Amino acid sequence: PTVSISLVPSSSQPGPGRLLCSVMDFYPAAIQVRWFQGQQELSVVATDVVPNGDWTHELLVLLETPLSVGSPPAARLHVSLEQPLSRHW
């Protein structure tokens, strides 16, 4: 899969915004994306898994809480891989 993390500005909340994890071109469709700060799992809002028409899929997962001071959040993906894939902001 292709994974990217981007900052999404918030028009309704003060501060730097929220982090969005985009996961593209994965197969099969079974995937789990979770955000962590340290060992604590954070709340997220996610789209449904969307088929691309070429057997691959995509998913967007938005961190619900705005960024704060402390250890940076990390997105961890559990897909059909031998080891989980982790991306840090």
N, CA, C and O atoms as a MOPAC input file, in Angstrom:
PM7 MOZYME 1SCF
protein

 N      0.82300 1    -1.20400 1     0.00000 1
 C      0.00000 1     0.00000 1     0.00000 1
 C      0.86200 1     1.26100 1     0.00000 1
 O      2.00900 1     1.24600 1     0.44600 1
 N      0.29700 1     2.33300 1    -0.49900 1
 C      0.92000 1     3.64500 1    -0.44000 1
 C      0.29200 1     4.40300 1     0.71100 1
 O     -0.93200 1     4.51800 1     0.78500 1
 N      1.12100 1     4.92700 1     1.61900 1
 C      0.61500 1     5.60700 1     2.81100 1
 C      1.18300 1     7.00900 1     2.87300 1
 O      2.38800 1     7.20300 1     2.71300 1
 N      0.31200 1     7.99700 1     3.10600 1
 C      0.78900 1     9.35600 1     3.31900 1
 C      0.02100 1     9.98100 1     4.46800 1
 O     -1.14700 1     9.66700 1     4.70100 1
 N      0.69500 1    10.86900 1     5.17900 1
 C      0.07200 1    11.59100 1     6.28900 1
 C      0.17800 1    13.06900 1     5.98100 1
 O      1.25400 1    13.57300 1     5.65900 1
 N     -0.95200 1    13.76300 1     6.08400 1
 C     -0.96100 1    15.19200 1     5.79800 1
 C     -1.71600 1    15.94200 1     6.88700 1
 O     -2.54300 1    15.37300 1     7.60000 1
 N     -1.41500 1    17.22000 1     6.99800 1
 C     -2.06900 1    18.09300 1     7.96400 1
 C     -3.25800 1    18.75200 1     7.28700 1
 O     -3.12000 1    19.36800 1     6.23000 1
 N     -4.43400 1    18.62000 1     7.90500 1
 C     -5.65700 1    19.21600 1     7.37900 1
 C     -6.01700 1    20.38500 1     8.27500 1
 O     -6.31900 1    20.17800 1     9.45000 1
 N     -5.99700 1    21.62500 1     7.75300 1
 C     -6.35700 1    22.77200 1     8.58800 1
 C     -7.82000 1    22.68300 1     9.02000 1
 O     -8.67100 1    22.20100 1     8.27300 1
 N     -8.09200 1    23.14500 1    10.21000 1
 C     -9.45200 1    23.13000 1    10.73800 1
 C    -10.00400 1    24.54600 1    10.74400 1
 O     -9.39800 1    25.45400 1    11.31200 1
 N    -11.14800 1    24.73200 1    10.11400 1
 C    -11.77000 1    26.05900 1    10.10000 1
 C    -12.56700 1    26.30800 1    11.37100 1
 O    -12.84800 1    27.45800 1    11.71100 1
 N    -12.93500 1    25.24100 1    12.07800 1
 C    -13.76400 1    25.40300 1    13.27100 1
 C    -12.99600 1    25.31800 1    14.57900 1
 O    -13.53300 1    25.67600 1    15.62700 1
 N    -11.74900 1    24.85100 1    14.54400 1
 C    -10.95700 1    24.66900 1    15.75700 1
 C     -9.68900 1    25.52400 1    15.67500 1
 O     -9.06000 1    25.58400 1    14.61800 1
 N     -9.30500 1    26.18300 1    16.76800 1
 C     -8.01600 1    26.87800 1    16.76300 1
 C     -6.88000 1    25.86000 1    16.80800 1
 O     -7.07900 1    24.72700 1    17.24600 1
 N     -5.71900 1    26.24700 1    16.36800 1
 C     -4.57100 1    25.34800 1    16.43000 1
 C     -4.15400 1    24.88400 1    15.04700 1
 O     -4.69200 1    25.33300 1    14.03500 1
 N     -3.18500 1    23.97800 1    15.02000 1
 C     -2.57400 1    23.59100 1    13.75400 1
 C     -3.43600 1    22.71500 1    12.85900 1
 O     -3.14100 1    22.61000 1    11.66900 1
 N     -4.47300 1    22.08900 1    13.36500 1
 C     -5.31700 1    21.23600 1    12.53600 1
 C     -5.26000 1    19.78500 1    12.97300 1
 O     -4.86900 1    19.46800 1    14.09600 1
 N     -5.66200 1    18.91000 1    12.05700 1
 C     -5.72900 1    17.47900 1    12.34800 1
 C     -4.94700 1    16.71100 1    11.30300 1
 O     -4.70300 1    17.20300 1    10.20100 1
 N     -4.55900 1    15.50700 1    11.65900 1
 C     -3.77400 1    14.68400 1    10.74600 1
 C     -4.67700 1    13.71400 1     9.99700 1
 O     -5.59800 1    13.12700 1    10.56300 1
 N     -4.38600 1    13.56300 1     8.70400 1
 C     -5.12600 1    12.66400 1     7.83000 1
 C     -4.16600 1    11.61600 1     7.28700 1
 O     -3.11800 1    11.94900 1     6.73400 1
 N     -4.52700 1    10.35900 1     7.44600 1
 C     -3.74600 1     9.25700 1     6.89400 1
 C     -4.49100 1     8.74300 1     5.66500 1
 O     -5.63700 1     8.30400 1     5.76000 1
 N     -3.82700 1     8.80300 1     4.51100 1
 C     -4.38900 1     8.29600 1     3.25000 1
 C     -3.69000 1     6.99000 1     2.91700 1
 O     -2.46300 1     6.93700 1     2.83500 1
 N     -4.46900 1     5.94000 1     2.72700 1
 C     -3.92000 1     4.63400 1     2.37400 1
 C     -4.48900 1     4.27100 1     1.01000 1
 O     -5.70200 1     4.14900 1     0.84300 1
 N     -3.61200 1     4.10200 1     0.05000 1
 C     -4.02400 1     3.87400 1    -1.32900 1
 C     -3.43300 1     2.57800 1    -1.87200 1
 O     -2.40700 1     2.09000 1    -1.39900 1
 N     -4.10400 1     2.04600 1    -2.86600 1
 C     -3.60700 1     0.91500 1    -3.65400 1
 C     -3.29600 1    -0.32700 1    -2.82400 1
 O     -2.23300 1    -0.93000 1    -2.96600 1
 N     -4.24000 1    -0.70200 1    -1.95400 1
 C     -4.02200 1    -1.92600 1    -1.18500 1
 C     -5.02000 1    -2.99400 1    -1.60800 1
 O     -6.13000 1    -2.69600 1    -2.05100 1
 N     -4.60100 1    -4.23100 1    -1.46200 1
 C     -5.42300 1    -5.40100 1    -1.75800 1
 C     -4.94500 1    -6.52600 1    -0.86900 1
 O     -3.73500 1    -6.70800 1    -0.73000 1
 N     -5.81600 1    -7.27200 1    -0.27500 1
 C     -7.27700 1    -7.22100 1    -0.31000 1
 C     -7.82300 1    -6.04700 1     0.50600 1
 O     -7.07000 1    -5.25900 1     1.07800 1
 N     -9.15000 1    -5.95500 1     0.54100 1
 C     -9.80400 1    -4.79600 1     1.15500 1
 C     -9.71100 1    -4.77800 1     2.67500 1
 O     -9.92400 1    -3.73300 1     3.29100 1
 N     -9.40000 1    -5.90600 1     3.28500 1
 C     -9.32100 1    -5.96400 1     4.75500 1
 C     -8.12400 1    -5.15900 1     5.23700 1
 O     -6.97900 1    -5.48600 1     4.92400 1
 N     -8.39300 1    -4.10400 1     5.99900 1
 C     -7.32700 1    -3.23400 1     6.50000 1
 C     -7.78900 1    -2.62100 1     7.81000 1
 O     -8.98200 1    -2.41000 1     8.02400 1
 N     -6.84900 1    -2.34300 1     8.66700 1
 C     -7.13900 1    -1.67800 1     9.93700 1
 C     -6.11300 1    -0.56800 1    10.11300 1
 O     -4.90900 1    -0.82300 1    10.09100 1
 N     -6.58300 1     0.66000 1    10.28800 1
 C     -5.70500 1     1.80500 1    10.51000 1
 C     -6.04600 1     2.39800 1    11.86600 1
 O     -7.20400 1     2.71600 1    12.13700 1
 N     -5.04600 1     2.54600 1    12.71200 1
 C     -5.26500 1     3.11800 1    14.04200 1
 C     -4.20700 1     4.17900 1    14.29600 1
 O     -3.06400 1     4.04700 1    13.85800 1
 N     -4.59400 1     5.22700 1    15.00300 1
 C     -3.67200 1     6.29700 1    15.40500 1
 C     -3.29200 1     6.10000 1    16.86700 1
 O     -4.13800 1     5.78700 1    17.70400 1
 N     -2.01200 1     6.28600 1    17.16200 1
 C     -1.51500 1     6.17500 1    18.53200 1
 C     -0.68800 1     7.39700 1    18.87400 1
 O     -0.02800 1     7.97800 1    18.01300 1
 N     -0.73000 1     7.77900 1    20.13500 1
 C      0.20900 1     8.75600 1    20.68400 1
 C      0.85600 1     8.05100 1    21.85700 1
 O      0.22800 1     7.83300 1    22.89300 1
 N      2.12900 1     7.69400 1    21.68300 1
 C      2.77000 1     6.80700 1    22.64900 1
 C      2.09900 1     5.45000 1    22.54500 1
 O      2.03800 1     4.86800 1    21.46200 1
 N      1.59800 1     4.94300 1    23.65400 1
 C      0.88700 1     3.67000 1    23.66500 1
 C     -0.63000 1     3.84400 1    23.65700 1
 O     -1.36700 1     2.85800 1    23.61800 1
 N     -1.09800 1     5.08500 1    23.69500 1
 C     -2.53500 1     5.35400 1    23.78100 1
 C     -3.15400 1     5.44100 1    22.38800 1
 O     -2.69400 1     6.20200 1    21.53800 1
 N     -4.21000 1     4.64600 1    22.16900 1
 C     -4.93000 1     4.70900 1    20.90900 1
 C     -5.83300 1     5.93600 1    20.90700 1
 O     -6.49000 1     6.22900 1    21.90600 1
 N     -5.86700 1     6.65000 1    19.79000 1
 C     -6.62800 1     7.89000 1    19.67600 1
 C     -7.89200 1     7.67700 1    18.84100 1
 O     -7.96800 1     6.73800 1    18.04900 1
 N     -8.88400 1     8.55600 1    19.02400 1
 C    -10.14500 1     8.47100 1    18.28500 1
 C     -9.95200 1     8.94500 1    16.85300 1
 O     -9.21300 1     9.89400 1    16.59200 1
 N    -10.62900 1     8.26700 1    15.92600 1
 C    -10.51500 1     8.60400 1    14.51200 1
 C    -11.89700 1     8.61300 1    13.85200 1
 O    -12.86800 1     8.06900 1    14.37800 1
 N    -11.94700 1     9.24700 1    12.69000 1
 C    -13.09300 1     9.18200 1    11.79300 1
 C    -12.54900 1     8.64100 1    10.48200 1
 O    -11.53700 1     9.13300 1     9.98200 1
 N    -13.20700 1     7.63400 1     9.91900 1
 C    -12.68900 1     7.00700 1     8.70300 1
 C    -13.77400 1     6.89700 1     7.64000 1
 O    -14.96200 1     6.78700 1     7.94400 1
 N    -13.33400 1     6.92900 1     6.38900 1
 C    -14.23800 1     6.64300 1     5.28700 1
 C    -14.42400 1     5.13900 1     5.20200 1
 O    -13.70500 1     4.37900 1     5.85200 1
 N    -15.38000 1     4.71500 1     4.40600 1
 C    -15.47100 1     3.30600 1     4.06700 1
 C    -14.31700 1     2.98100 1     3.13100 1
 O    -13.77100 1     3.87300 1     2.48300 1
 N    -13.95100 1     1.72400 1     3.06000 1
 C    -12.94900 1     1.28900 1     2.09300 1
 C    -13.58300 1     1.42800 1     0.70300 1
 O    -14.66600 1     0.90400 1     0.44400 1
 N    -12.88100 1     2.14800 1    -0.18300 1
 C    -13.41900 1     2.44400 1    -1.51200 1
 C    -12.65300 1     1.65100 1    -2.56700 1
 O    -11.42600 1     1.73300 1    -2.62600 1
 N    -13.36600 1     0.87500 1    -3.41100 1
 C    -12.66900 1     0.16600 1    -4.49100 1
 C    -12.25300 1     1.13600 1    -5.59500 1
 O    -12.99300 1     2.06400 1    -5.92400 1
 N    -11.06800 1     0.91900 1    -6.16400 1
 C    -10.55800 1     1.77200 1    -7.23500 1
 C    -10.92700 1     1.28400 1    -8.62700 1
 O    -10.70400 1     2.00700 1    -9.59800 1
 N    -11.48100 1     0.09000 1    -8.76000 1
 C    -11.83200 1    -0.44700 1   -10.06900 1
 C    -10.73100 1    -1.28200 1   -10.68800 1
 O    -10.92700 1    -1.86200 1   -11.75600 1
 N     -9.57400 1    -1.35800 1   -10.04100 1
 C     -8.46300 1    -2.17400 1   -10.55800 1
 C     -8.04800 1    -3.22900 1    -9.53000 1
 O     -6.89900 1    -3.66900 1    -9.51700 1
 N     -8.98200 1    -3.63000 1    -8.67500 1
 C     -8.79300 1    -4.59900 1    -7.59600 1
 C     -8.13600 1    -3.99800 1    -6.36600 1
 O     -8.06300 1    -4.66300 1    -5.33300 1
 N     -7.65800 1    -2.76700 1    -6.44100 1
 C     -7.07400 1    -2.12500 1    -5.26600 1
 C     -8.12500 1    -1.24200 1    -4.59600 1
 O     -9.19800 1    -0.99900 1    -5.14800 1
 N     -7.79500 1    -0.77100 1    -3.40000 1
 C     -8.73600 1     0.00900 1    -2.60000 1
 C     -8.04300 1     1.22200 1    -2.00100 1
 O     -6.81900 1     1.33900 1    -2.04500 1
 N     -8.85600 1     2.13500 1    -1.43300 1
 C     -8.30400 1     3.28100 1    -0.71400 1
 C     -9.14300 1     3.57300 1     0.52200 1
 O    -10.30700 1     3.18500 1     0.61300 1
 N     -8.51600 1     4.27300 1     1.47600 1
 C     -9.15100 1     4.58000 1     2.75000 1
 C     -8.53800 1     5.86000 1     3.29900 1
 O     -7.33100 1     6.07200 1     3.19000 1
 N     -9.37400 1     6.71700 1     3.89200 1
 C     -8.91200 1     7.93300 1     4.56100 1
 C     -9.28100 1     7.83200 1     6.03200 1
 O    -10.41400 1     7.48500 1     6.36800 1
 N     -8.32800 1     8.13500 1     6.91300 1
 C     -8.55700 1     8.06900 1     8.35800 1
 C     -8.08300 1     9.37800 1     8.97700 1
 O     -6.89700 1     9.70500 1     8.92200 1
 N     -9.01900 1    10.12600 1     9.56900 1
 C     -8.74200 1    11.43600 1    10.16000 1
 C     -8.67600 1    11.32500 1    11.67400 1
 O     -9.56800 1    10.76000 1    12.30700 1
 N     -7.62300 1    11.86400 1    12.24100 1
 C     -7.47500 1    11.92200 1    13.69300 1
 C     -8.50000 1    12.91000 1    14.23100 1
 O     -8.51500 1    14.06400 1    13.80300 1
 N     -9.36800 1    12.48200 1    15.17000 1
 C    -10.44000 1    13.33700 1    15.67500 1
 C     -9.94700 1    14.50500 1    16.51000 1
 O    -10.51100 1    15.59700 1    16.44200 1
 N     -8.90300 1    14.28800 1    17.29400 1
 C     -8.42800 1    15.34700 1    18.18500 1
 C     -7.36000 1    16.17800 1    17.49100 1
 O     -6.52000 1    15.63600 1    16.77300 1
 N     -7.38400 1    17.49600 1    17.70200 1
 C     -6.34800 1    18.34600 1    17.10400 1
 C     -4.97400 1    17.99800 1    17.67300 1
 O     -4.86900 1    17.39600 1    18.74200 1
 N     -3.93500 1    18.37900 1    16.95300 1
 C     -2.56900 1    18.14500 1    17.40900 1
 C     -2.30600 1    18.88600 1    18.70500 1
 O     -2.84800 1    19.96600 1    18.93900 1
 N     -1.47200 1    18.29900 1    19.54100 1
 C     -1.11200 1    18.93200 1    20.80800 1
 C      0.37400 1    18.72800 1    21.05000 1
 O      1.04700 1    17.99900 1    20.32100 1
 N      0.86600 1    19.38100 1    22.07900 1
 C      2.27000 1    19.25200 1    22.44200 1
 C      2.48600 1    17.86800 1    23.04400 1
 O      1.62000 1    17.35500 1    23.75300 1
 N      3.61000 1    17.27900 1    22.77100 1
 C      3.92500 1    15.96000 1    23.30300 1
 C      4.50700 1    15.10000 1    22.20600 1
 O      4.95600 1    15.60300 1    21.17600 1
 N      4.49600 1    13.80400 1    22.43300 1
 C      5.03900 1    12.92200 1    21.41300 1
 C      4.12300 1    12.94400 1    20.19600 1
 O      2.90100 1    12.91200 1    20.34100 1
 N      4.70000 1    12.99800 1    18.99600 1
 C      3.86900 1    13.09000 1    17.79600 1
 C      3.07000 1    11.81100 1    17.58100 1
 O      3.56100 1    10.71900 1    17.87000 1
 N      1.84800 1    11.93400 1    17.07900 1
 C      1.04500 1    10.74300 1    16.81200 1
 C      1.65500 1     9.91100 1    15.69600 1
 O      2.41000 1    10.42200 1    14.86800 1
 N      1.32400 1     8.63600 1    15.67900 1
 C      1.76100 1     7.73000 1    14.62700 1
 C      0.55500 1     6.94600 1    14.14100 1
 O     -0.30000 1     6.55000 1    14.93400 1
 N      0.49100 1     6.72400 1    12.84400 1
 C     -0.56000 1     5.88900 1    12.26900 1
 C      0.00700 1     4.49500 1    12.07400 1
 O      1.08100 1     4.32900 1    11.49700 1
 N     -0.71600 1     3.49500 1    12.55500 1
 C     -0.29100 1     2.11100 1    12.39000 1
 C     -1.32500 1     1.39300 1    11.53500 1
 O     -2.52500 1     1.47100 1    11.79900 1
 N     -0.86000 1     0.70700 1    10.52700 1
 C     -1.73000 1    -0.00200 1     9.61200 1
 C     -1.52400 1    -1.49700 1     9.76800 1
 O     -0.39600 1    -1.98200 1     9.85700 1
 N     -2.62000 1    -2.20500 1     9.79900 1
 C     -2.57200 1    -3.65400 1     9.84000 1
 C     -3.28300 1    -4.13600 1     8.58000 1
 O     -4.50500 1    -4.05200 1     8.46400 1
 N     -2.50600 1    -4.63300 1     7.66000 1
 C     -3.03700 1    -5.09900 1     6.38600 1
 C     -2.53800 1    -6.51900 1     6.16800 1
 O     -2.03200 1    -7.15500 1     7.09300 1
 N     -2.67900 1    -7.00600 1     4.96500 1
 C     -2.22300 1    -8.36500 1     4.67600 1
 C     -0.70600 1    -8.38300 1     4.48200 1
 O     -0.20000 1    -8.80400 1     3.44200 1
 N     -0.00500 1    -7.91900 1     5.50000 1
 C      1.45100 1    -7.91900 1     5.51800 1
 C      1.92200 1    -8.76800 1     6.67900 1
 O      1.17300 1    -8.99100 1     7.63000 1
 N      3.14300 1    -9.23900 1     6.61300 1
 C      3.67900 1   -10.03100 1     7.72200 1
 C      3.86900 1    -9.17400 1     8.96200 1
 O      3.64800 1    -9.64700 1    10.07600 1
 N      4.27600 1    -7.91800 1     8.78700 1
 C      4.49400 1    -7.00800 1     9.90200 1
 C      3.60800 1    -5.76200 1     9.72700 1
 O      3.42300 1    -5.30200 1     8.60100 1
 N      3.05900 1    -5.21000 1    10.82200 1
 C      2.30000 1    -3.96900 1    10.70300 1
 C      3.17400 1    -2.84900 1    10.14200 1
 O      4.38000 1    -2.80600 1    10.38700 1
 N      2.56100 1    -1.96200 1     9.40100 1
 C      3.23600 1    -0.81600 1     8.80500 1
 C      2.94500 1     0.40200 1     9.67300 1
 O      1.79000 1     0.64300 1    10.02300 1
 N      3.96400 1     1.16700 1    10.02300 1
 C      3.78700 1     2.31500 1    10.89600 1
 C      4.36500 1     3.55900 1    10.22400 1
 O      5.46300 1     3.52400 1     9.67000 1
 N      3.61100 1     4.65500 1    10.28100 1
 C      4.07400 1     5.93500 1     9.73700 1
 C      3.94200 1     6.99000 1    10.82000 1
 O      2.90900 1     7.08500 1    11.48300 1
 N      4.99900 1     7.78700 1    11.00000 1
 C      4.99400 1     8.85000 1    11.99700 1
 C      4.84000 1    10.19800 1    11.32700 1
 O      5.29400 1    10.40400 1    10.20100 1
 N      4.19500 1    11.11500 1    12.03100 1
 C      4.01600 1    12.46400 1    11.52300 1
 C      5.27800 1    13.24600 1    11.66300 1
 O      5.32400 1    14.41700 1    11.28700 1

